[in-house]
Amino acid sequence: MNEIRNITPALARRIAVTRQHLAGPCPPANSDGIMKVMRDLGWIQIDPMTTVTRSHLLVLWSRLGRYDPAHLGKLLWEERQLFEDWAHGSSIVLMEDYPIFSSLKRTFATGQSPWAKRVRAWLKKNQRLRRRILTEIRRDGPLPTRHFEDESAREWHSTGWTAGRNVDQMLFILWAQGKIMVAGRTNGQKLWNLTERCLPKWAPRERLSDRELTSRAVQRSLRALGIARPSHIKQNFIRGSYPKLAEVLAELEADGRITRVNIQEDGKVWPGPWYMYTDDLPLLDRLEEWKPRTTLLSPFDNLVSDRQRTEQLFEFKFRVEIYVPKHKRQHGYYVMPILHGDRLIGRIDPVMDRTRQRLTINAVYAEPDAPTTTETARQIAQAINELGSFLGAEEIVYGRRVPAGWRGVLAV
């Protein structure tokens, strides 16, 4: 085994930020740039919130700058280079990774867990609803969810938002089984069609063993993360779906495709193991001098999607407070972290009024160790202005809550 290299937390952060396309020159703001970002991230989470704009559009904006979302639509619904599936939640993923997802679908709800048994029992009672949905999609697809009548014989019980939403649950199960796919969207709503009608002819269709599935997913995940522990890999990409992970990590390390590194601070080694993709090791030397950026991140951005990793690597405690009662929120309803170089130095609480074309920054918060210099404030202001430009805002309005050191630049 090769000698394990020691790196600083700062260098580890730079690796993570660089592999996320959040440092250095931006990729081109076109279809090629979107595909470059997607191949390095592997997935982008879809979230329905439109407080600012849809999260997946913000994730791409943070990396590309101002771009035309029509390029993404073309890649999804015309060229089929990308598609929607269940990865890190509902996500946009690469069609070239289709074998990973189709292999997961073969084993959906086949185990002996209480949840899997409940799904199978519910399906058995609702075969009529299942057949009706497939018949109507086959005859008239693509179709929106609202098209289907609820003919369930047994209601779906849940403590979450799916409780009683029987059509939604059946469509999700058929999607998870690989019977149907998202064929398009209208006004943000999914359109469903049979899988064989959605897959392009060139889509890879090989069947993967559990070990090969995990091997591909680990390498995709580790390239995106830059540096990670096994627990971080589990929370990324196909979250929670890495069969035989320990065995695959050992095999990839023995083959030389991944490498262990230590993160060392003040003579102490952080708990590990930490892995890097071997082909990324040259980054360790190049990142001693790098070109940082200042940008804003969606609350569902890939860089901060694993809250525990974010807290450990960036010393930044981040929680989405959308479902927290207003009087208990610390920072706001839809908060975007501020990335400044290799640090998360604060957050903003924005809302976009599309009718008035106004972007309101309700509050700006700085972390205790954030640089509250005029130059830092200028870079944050530029990032906010660029966000406003991307959203089509004609006006940006600031609330009263702005850190004192940034107040002279950020308008109040």
C-alpha positions as CSV (number, residue, x, y, z in Angstrom):
1,M,0.0,0.0,0.0
2,N,1.3,3.5,-0.9
3,E,2.1,5.9,1.9
4,I,-0.9,7.8,3.1
5,R,-0.6,11.5,2.4
6,N,-1.5,14.1,5.1
7,I,-3.4,17.2,4.0
8,T,-4.8,20.2,5.9
9,P,-8.5,20.9,6.4
10,A,-8.1,23.9,4.1
11,L,-6.8,21.8,1.3
12,A,-9.5,19.2,1.9
13,R,-12.1,22.0,1.5
14,R,-10.5,23.3,-1.6
15,I,-10.6,19.8,-3.2
16,A,-14.3,19.5,-2.3
17,V,-15.1,23.0,-3.7
18,T,-13.1,22.5,-6.8
19,R,-14.6,19.2,-7.7
20,Q,-18.0,20.8,-7.4
21,H,-17.1,23.5,-10.0
22,L,-17.3,26.2,-7.4
23,A,-13.8,27.5,-7.8
24,G,-11.7,28.5,-10.8
25,P,-13.2,29.5,-14.2
26,C,-16.8,28.8,-14.8
27,P,-17.7,26.2,-17.4
28,P,-19.4,27.6,-20.5
29,A,-23.0,28.8,-19.8
30,N,-24.5,26.4,-22.4
31,S,-25.5,22.8,-22.9
32,D,-21.8,21.7,-22.9
33,G,-21.2,23.5,-19.6
34,I,-24.3,21.9,-18.1
35,M,-23.2,18.4,-19.2
36,K,-19.7,19.1,-17.8
37,V,-21.1,20.0,-14.4
38,M,-23.5,17.1,-14.4
39,R,-20.8,14.6,-15.2
40,D,-18.8,15.8,-12.2
41,L,-21.7,16.2,-9.8
42,G,-23.7,13.1,-11.0
43,W,-27.0,14.4,-9.7
44,I,-28.9,17.6,-8.9
45,Q,-31.8,17.4,-6.4
46,I,-35.2,18.7,-7.6
47,D,-37.2,20.6,-5.1
48,P,-40.6,22.3,-5.7
49,M,-40.0,25.4,-3.7
50,T,-40.0,28.6,-5.8
51,T,-39.2,31.2,-3.1
52,V,-36.3,32.3,-5.3
53,T,-36.5,29.9,-8.2
54,R,-36.4,26.1,-8.5
55,S,-33.4,24.6,-6.7
56,H,-31.9,22.7,-9.6
57,L,-31.7,26.0,-11.6
58,L,-29.9,27.6,-8.7
59,V,-27.4,24.8,-8.4
60,L,-26.4,25.2,-12.1
61,W,-26.3,29.0,-11.7
62,S,-23.9,28.8,-8.8
63,R,-21.5,27.0,-11.2
64,L,-22.2,28.5,-14.6
65,G,-23.3,32.0,-13.9
66,R,-26.1,33.4,-15.9
67,Y,-27.3,30.7,-18.4
68,D,-30.5,29.9,-20.3
69,P,-32.6,27.2,-18.5
70,A,-33.9,26.2,-22.0
71,H,-30.5,24.5,-22.5
72,L,-31.4,22.2,-19.5
73,G,-34.9,21.6,-20.9
74,K,-33.5,20.5,-24.2
75,L,-31.0,18.1,-22.6
76,L,-33.8,16.6,-20.5
77,W,-36.8,16.3,-22.8
78,E,-35.4,16.5,-26.4
79,E,-31.9,15.0,-26.4
80,R,-32.5,12.8,-23.3
81,Q,-28.9,13.2,-22.2
82,L,-30.4,13.7,-18.7
83,F,-33.5,12.3,-17.0
84,E,-35.3,12.5,-13.7
85,D,-35.1,9.6,-11.2
86,W,-34.8,8.9,-7.5
87,A,-31.2,9.4,-6.5
88,H,-30.5,11.9,-3.6
89,G,-34.3,12.3,-3.5
90,S,-36.0,13.3,-6.7
91,S,-33.1,14.3,-8.9
92,I,-31.8,15.1,-12.4
93,V,-29.2,12.4,-13.4
94,L,-27.2,11.3,-16.4
95,M,-28.7,8.9,-19.0
96,E,-25.2,7.3,-19.2
97,D,-25.8,6.2,-15.6
98,Y,-29.1,4.5,-16.4
99,P,-27.7,1.0,-15.6
100,I,-27.2,2.1,-12.0
101,F,-30.8,3.2,-11.6
102,S,-32.3,0.3,-13.6
103,S,-30.4,-2.1,-11.4
104,L,-31.7,-0.5,-8.3
105,K,-35.3,-0.7,-9.7
106,R,-35.0,-4.5,-10.0
107,T,-34.8,-4.8,-6.2
108,F,-37.3,-2.1,-5.2
109,A,-39.4,-3.3,-2.2
110,T,-38.2,-6.9,-2.6
111,G,-36.6,-7.3,0.9
112,Q,-38.0,-8.3,4.2
113,S,-38.1,-4.9,5.9
114,P,-41.4,-3.8,7.4
115,W,-41.6,-1.0,4.7
116,A,-41.0,-3.4,1.8
117,K,-43.6,-5.8,3.1
118,R,-46.1,-2.9,3.5
119,V,-45.5,-1.7,-0.1
120,R,-46.1,-5.3,-1.4
121,A,-49.2,-5.7,0.7
122,W,-50.6,-2.3,-0.5
123,L,-49.8,-3.2,-4.1
124,K,-51.6,-6.5,-3.8
125,K,-54.8,-4.7,-2.6
126,N,-54.6,-2.0,-5.3
127,Q,-53.9,-4.0,-8.5
128,R,-57.0,-2.4,-10.1
129,L,-55.5,1.1,-9.7
130,R,-52.1,-0.1,-10.9
131,R,-53.6,-1.7,-14.1
132,R,-55.8,1.4,-14.8
133,I,-52.8,3.8,-14.6
134,L,-50.6,1.6,-16.9
135,T,-53.5,1.2,-19.4
136,E,-54.2,4.9,-19.6
137,I,-50.5,5.8,-19.9
138,R,-50.1,3.2,-22.6
139,R,-53.1,4.5,-24.5
140,D,-52.8,8.2,-24.0
141,G,-49.4,9.0,-22.4
142,P,-47.6,11.2,-21.5
143,L,-50.1,12.1,-18.8
144,P,-50.0,14.3,-15.7
145,T,-50.7,13.0,-12.2
146,R,-54.0,14.9,-12.0
147,H,-55.4,12.9,-15.0
148,F,-55.7,9.7,-12.9
149,E,-58.7,8.9,-10.7
150,D,-58.2,7.4,-7.3
151,E,-59.6,3.9,-7.6
152,S,-57.7,2.5,-4.7
153,A,-59.1,-0.3,-2.6
154,R,-56.8,0.5,0.4
155,E,-55.5,3.9,1.3
156,W,-51.8,4.5,1.7
157,H,-51.0,5.3,5.3
158,S,-48.1,7.6,6.1
159,T,-47.0,10.1,8.7
160,G,-45.7,12.3,5.9
161,W,-47.1,14.2,2.9
162,T,-48.0,11.0,1.0
163,A,-50.7,10.0,3.5
164,G,-53.9,9.2,1.5
165,R,-52.3,10.3,-1.8
166,N,-52.9,6.9,-3.4
167,V,-52.4,7.9,-7.1
168,D,-49.1,9.7,-6.2
169,Q,-47.9,6.7,-4.3
170,M,-48.8,4.3,-7.1
171,L,-47.1,6.5,-9.7
172,F,-44.0,6.6,-7.4
173,I,-43.9,2.8,-7.1
174,L,-44.3,2.3,-10.8
175,W,-41.5,4.8,-11.3
176,A,-39.3,3.0,-8.7
177,Q,-40.0,-0.3,-10.4
178,G,-38.9,1.0,-13.8
179,K,-42.3,0.7,-15.4
180,I,-42.7,4.5,-16.1
181,M,-40.5,7.5,-16.4
182,V,-40.9,11.3,-16.2
183,A,-41.4,12.2,-19.9
184,G,-41.6,16.0,-19.5
185,R,-43.1,18.7,-17.3
186,T,-45.9,21.2,-17.8
187,N,-46.1,24.1,-15.3
188,G,-43.7,22.2,-13.1
189,Q,-45.9,19.1,-13.0
190,K,-44.5,15.7,-14.1
191,L,-45.8,14.0,-17.2
192,W,-45.7,10.2,-17.1
193,N,-45.0,7.8,-19.9
194,L,-43.9,4.2,-20.3
195,T,-40.2,3.7,-19.8
196,E,-39.6,2.2,-23.3
197,R,-41.0,5.3,-24.9
198,C,-38.7,7.6,-22.9
199,L,-35.4,5.8,-23.2
200,P,-33.3,6.9,-26.2
201,K,-32.0,4.1,-28.4
202,W,-28.4,4.7,-27.3
203,A,-29.2,4.4,-23.6
204,P,-27.0,1.7,-21.9
205,R,-29.1,-1.1,-20.6
206,E,-26.6,-3.6,-19.1
207,R,-27.6,-5.4,-15.9
208,L,-25.2,-4.7,-13.0
209,S,-24.4,-7.0,-10.1
210,D,-24.6,-5.4,-6.6
211,R,-20.8,-5.1,-6.6
212,E,-20.6,-3.4,-10.0
213,L,-23.5,-1.1,-9.2
214,T,-21.8,0.0,-6.0
215,S,-18.4,0.3,-7.7
216,R,-19.8,2.7,-10.3
217,A,-21.8,4.7,-7.8
218,V,-18.8,5.0,-5.4
219,Q,-16.6,6.4,-8.1
220,R,-19.3,8.8,-9.3
221,S,-19.9,9.9,-5.8
222,L,-16.2,10.3,-4.8
223,R,-15.4,12.3,-7.9
224,A,-18.2,14.7,-7.0
225,L,-17.3,15.0,-3.3
226,G,-13.5,15.3,-3.9
227,I,-12.7,13.8,-0.6
228,A,-15.0,11.7,1.6
229,R,-15.5,9.1,4.3
230,P,-17.6,6.0,3.7
231,S,-20.5,7.7,5.6
232,H,-20.4,10.7,3.2
233,I,-20.5,8.4,0.2
234,K,-23.6,6.7,1.6
235,Q,-25.3,10.0,1.8
236,N,-24.4,11.1,-1.7
237,F,-25.8,10.2,-5.2
238,I,-27.8,7.0,-4.7
239,R,-28.3,7.9,-1.0
240,G,-28.6,4.8,1.2
241,S,-28.3,2.3,-1.7
242,Y,-24.8,1.1,-1.7
243,P,-24.8,-2.7,-1.3
244,K,-21.5,-4.3,-0.2
245,L,-19.9,-0.8,0.2
246,A,-17.1,-1.9,2.5
247,E,-16.0,-4.7,0.2
248,V,-16.2,-2.4,-2.9
249,L,-14.1,0.3,-1.2
250,A,-11.4,-2.3,-0.4
251,E,-11.4,-3.6,-4.0
252,L,-11.2,-0.1,-5.5
253,E,-8.3,0.8,-3.1
254,A,-6.5,-2.4,-3.9
255,D,-6.9,-1.7,-7.7
256,G,-5.5,1.8,-7.2
257,R,-8.7,3.6,-8.3
258,I,-9.2,5.3,-5.0
259,T,-6.6,6.3,-2.4
260,R,-6.7,7.1,1.3
261,V,-5.6,10.4,2.6
262,N,-5.4,11.8,6.2
263,I,-6.7,15.2,7.2
264,Q,-4.4,16.6,9.8
265,E,-4.8,19.7,11.9
266,D,-2.5,20.9,14.7
267,G,-0.8,17.5,14.8
268,K,-4.1,15.6,15.1
269,V,-5.5,13.3,12.5
270,W,-9.2,13.6,11.9
271,P,-11.2,10.3,12.2
272,G,-11.3,8.5,8.9
273,P,-10.7,6.8,6.7
274,W,-10.9,9.5,4.1
275,Y,-10.7,8.6,0.4
276,M,-9.9,10.4,-2.9
277,Y,-10.3,9.3,-6.4
278,T,-6.7,8.5,-7.5
279,D,-6.9,10.5,-10.7
280,D,-7.6,13.6,-8.6
281,L,-4.4,13.4,-6.5
282,P,-2.6,15.9,-8.8
283,L,-5.1,18.5,-7.4
284,L,-3.3,18.4,-4.1
285,D,-0.4,20.2,-5.6
286,R,-2.3,22.5,-7.9
287,L,-4.6,23.7,-5.2
288,E,-1.9,25.4,-3.1
289,E,-2.6,28.2,-5.5
290,W,-6.1,28.4,-6.8
291,K,-8.7,30.9,-8.0
292,P,-11.5,31.2,-5.4
293,R,-15.0,32.5,-6.1
294,T,-17.8,34.1,-4.0
295,T,-21.2,32.7,-4.8
296,L,-24.5,31.8,-3.2
297,L,-25.8,28.2,-2.9
298,S,-29.3,26.7,-3.0
299,P,-30.3,25.3,0.4
300,F,-30.3,21.9,-1.4
301,D,-27.0,22.4,-3.2
302,N,-24.8,19.4,-3.6
303,L,-22.0,21.0,-1.5
304,V,-24.1,21.3,1.6
305,S,-26.6,18.4,1.1
306,D,-24.9,16.3,3.7
307,R,-25.3,18.4,6.8
308,Q,-22.9,16.4,9.0
309,R,-20.2,16.6,6.4
310,T,-20.7,20.3,5.9
311,E,-20.4,20.9,9.7
312,Q,-17.3,18.8,10.0
313,L,-15.4,20.0,6.8
314,F,-16.6,23.6,6.7
315,E,-17.5,24.2,10.4
316,F,-20.8,25.5,9.2
317,K,-24.0,24.4,10.8
318,F,-26.8,24.5,8.2
319,R,-30.4,23.5,8.6
320,V,-33.3,24.0,6.2
321,E,-36.0,25.9,8.2
322,I,-38.9,25.7,5.7
323,Y,-40.9,23.5,8.0
324,V,-39.9,25.2,11.2
325,P,-42.5,27.6,12.7
326,K,-41.7,31.2,11.8
327,H,-41.1,32.3,15.4
328,K,-38.6,29.5,15.9
329,R,-36.5,30.1,12.8
330,Q,-32.9,31.3,13.3
331,H,-32.2,32.6,9.8
332,G,-35.3,32.5,7.6
333,Y,-37.6,30.5,5.4
334,Y,-35.4,29.8,2.4
335,V,-31.8,30.6,3.3
336,M,-28.9,30.5,0.8
337,P,-25.3,29.9,2.2
338,I,-22.6,32.3,1.1
339,L,-19.5,30.4,-0.3
340,H,-16.4,32.6,-0.2
341,G,-13.3,30.7,-1.5
342,D,-13.1,27.6,0.6
343,R,-15.3,28.8,3.5
344,L,-19.0,29.2,4.1
345,I,-19.0,32.6,5.7
346,G,-22.7,33.4,6.1
347,R,-26.1,33.2,4.6
348,I,-28.8,35.3,3.1
349,D,-32.6,35.2,3.4
350,P,-34.0,36.1,0.0
351,V,-37.4,36.1,-1.8
352,M,-38.1,36.8,-5.4
353,D,-41.3,38.7,-6.3
354,R,-41.8,37.9,-10.0
355,T,-44.8,40.2,-10.4
356,R,-42.8,43.2,-9.3
357,Q,-39.5,41.8,-10.6
358,R,-38.0,42.5,-7.2
359,L,-35.4,40.5,-5.3
360,T,-35.7,41.2,-1.5
361,I,-32.8,40.2,0.8
362,N,-34.7,40.0,4.1
363,A,-31.5,39.5,6.0
364,V,-27.7,38.8,5.7
365,Y,-25.9,36.8,8.3
366,A,-22.2,36.4,8.9
367,E,-20.5,33.5,10.6
368,P,-18.5,34.5,13.7
369,D,-15.2,34.1,11.9
370,A,-16.3,35.6,8.6
371,P,-14.1,38.4,7.1
372,T,-16.2,41.5,7.5
373,T,-14.1,43.6,5.2
374,T,-15.2,46.0,2.5
375,E,-13.7,43.8,-0.2
376,T,-15.6,40.7,1.1
377,A,-18.8,42.7,1.2
378,R,-18.2,43.8,-2.4
379,Q,-17.9,40.2,-3.6
380,I,-21.1,39.2,-1.7
381,A,-22.9,42.2,-3.3
382,Q,-21.7,41.1,-6.7
383,A,-22.9,37.6,-6.1
384,I,-26.3,38.9,-5.1
385,N,-26.5,41.2,-8.1
386,E,-25.6,38.3,-10.4
387,L,-28.4,36.3,-8.8
388,G,-30.8,39.1,-9.4
389,S,-29.7,39.3,-13.0
390,F,-30.3,35.6,-13.5
391,L,-33.8,35.9,-11.9
392,G,-34.7,38.9,-14.1
393,A,-35.0,41.2,-11.1
394,E,-35.1,44.9,-11.9
395,E,-34.6,45.9,-8.3
396,I,-32.8,44.5,-5.3
397,V,-34.0,45.6,-1.9
398,Y,-32.2,44.9,1.4
399,G,-33.7,44.5,4.9
400,R,-32.3,46.1,8.0
401,R,-30.4,43.0,9.2
402,V,-26.9,43.2,7.6
403,P,-23.6,42.6,9.5
404,A,-21.9,45.9,10.5
405,G,-18.8,45.2,8.6
406,W,-20.7,44.7,5.4
407,R,-23.3,47.4,5.9
408,G,-21.4,50.1,4.0
409,V,-21.5,48.1,0.8
410,L,-24.7,46.0,1.0
411,A,-27.5,48.6,0.5
412,V,-30.1,48.9,3.4
